């Protein structure tokens, strides 16, 4: 789904491209922790959602995303969501509503995506965290690497108590000392961003979800 992108499209094709890269013979399936992702049962691919990807049916698509993620959570799974413009974070987090009241979101990005509305849309890819924090879908929002925050979004960050570590303030290891469940977002902004993270997660009780 990339209908809510205000500029370039293409994020809707990401799931297939990510699978292609994962299976590429140029590398192997082993992780830095010594886990072989090629082993049967290491993870389960539940496939792509059938979405209209049209402005007229954004509500229906959001409902389908929320339903699919909720079904995985009911089964005790830890979803890893790939692809789509950043607006999909809102329905994904809606599926978490009521399940993890102590949820912390850690958002690695150049953009804070805190607009109240953008180009007349409140579900733009530039707005998901305003909706998420309005609806109290997370207890804490930590944003790391931000470098494009304007006046309006600074006001929004103050309004919602967002903990922002801008690019100039990195590293931000102290912000990553988290107790409880964690939802992590890694957003790559075309070729301009190269993320080289040396992160130490300090938690006593952690359940991690990825997007």
Secondary structure, 3 states (H helix, E strand, C coil): CCCCCCCCCCHHHHHHHHHHHHCCCCCCCECCCCCECCCCCCCCCCCCCCCCCCHHHHHHHHHHHHHHHHHHHHCCCCCECCCCCCCHHHHHHHHCCCCCCCCEEEEECCCCCCCCCECCECCCCCCHHHHHHHCCCCCEEEEEEECCCCHHHHHHHHHHCCEEEEHHHCCCHHHHECCCCEEEEECCCHHHCCCCCCCCCECCCCCEEEC
